[in-house]
């Protein structure tokens, strides 16, 4: 049994504390109305952020400079591919998902090859790759929004007693990823590389193989997010991935993962994703304008990273 | 002669100029009418704000950081210019000075807490956008007459954008590459510890570099509004990508303070031309962004090849 004191030493606890405080402030403002509905919506929307956030967490954990900027483009392309292949037919759902994941896999391989072959920083590599990826999405869809098959839309939106099915599945998935991070050879290798790539290499860890796997994992998760998001929002829109560039990085940082690499945790990503959604909901409830919402979102991220600090020198 | 031409060092520094000329001659071949005062003016108009934003990004890259907020920042400057600077010049000027100061403060914050610049600037991009949306919720505003007049000036023989780009490149080159102070600034990117040991304040260099970035970001916004004559919060969203791509095309390295102001301006000109080139090639607009990504990757690949030969 974990004591309260131990709990408060976990780096991820603060994202949950923040989320609860913001929820309370909102509910007090509305004098108790809609508190349950807000949580239900938060679970729904946070799910997508968590999926890409986990991929981004593994990438960021491999050390300074590692970040995947191709996630938004990847989400758009996978959504478009999945909807095209499925063509509003329930029977084609598995094939559509497989096609989208395959495209994500290829994007991941492409990202890594650019990093490795051209010896350029991951930021530049994933950014350059994202130009090609988003262009492919534009060319494939011609800006037309194709509807998802009914069964996919149902699975992505169904709730039991207000709790979204997808959120429950992704909570389970996050638990699995948490085990992968802290107990598996792969997860341990990621953290070791993040702490000291040279020491990790000398200790016999296949550094490049692990980095390859990490970029592929992030890309495949972005693809999965794209498919589910298209099912959830009634079709694949080209701009549906845009907000996930900031969101994927923000949830990692707010969740208590070190941006310097080598220190990571999965629970914080859920807390941070809920926090981010509840923050926007609170500002909406308070009647803040779009400008204020943007400013607050930005300031909170800068504030959190300032308090958390960079890597200790 | 051949030895010089195949020397990796020479090749690397000539690459930006070569890629620019290759693209220019390809355009002349496809569309001979572009080879005129009017044609060049039209194709390179927007090169001036892109070049200024690229220089801003280059200052940040010199100290091993990356600015993901320069696009929205240029957009904010455009909004301030088309509203406050037009209606009450003093208030507008103060707002622009304050935004440069804000950039300097960001540099201080990043240095003080040793923060990753991409997270901070990604967060700030939302702040800039938010302020811009509050100033100008819908596209509009009006550019001050003097900026409009400056940006549409008809210089004899050589189009204005070419002259402006050359002046920008030379000034920044003199400041960063030829002065002793510029050497220290670049050194802060090359070997921060050595620069600190030698008695220079890293905090000061970072604040100066970020302020310079803010200053050139403001110039980019001013010149952009001079061309478009009205503003919108999202007017410069793509400038973040343009500026990073411009520095890369111009031969800047991402770490170690190895940069080239002349190359960066050439990179910005190349990007501006790439748009026209893709139109003349009749490449579908769907693939425009992709083609720009492809050009970037090709240039990076060429550079990787040259670097390998240098060993």
Interface residues (C-beta under 8 A of the other chain):
Chain A: X64 X67 X114 X117 X118 X119 X120 X121 X123 X124 X127 X128 X129 X130 X131 X132 X134 X135 X136 X138 X139 X142 X245 X246 X249 X250 X253 X259 X260 X289 X290 X291 X292 X293 X294 X295 X296 X297 X298 X299 X300 X301 X302 X305 X306 X309 X310 X311 X312 X313
Chain B: X66 X109 X113 X114 X115 X116 X118 X119 X120 X122 X123 X124 X125 X126 X127 X128 X129 X130 X131 X132 X133 X134 X137 X241 X244 X248 X254 X255 X284 X286 X287 X288 X289 X290 X291 X292 X293 X294 X296 X297 X300 X301 X303 X304 X307
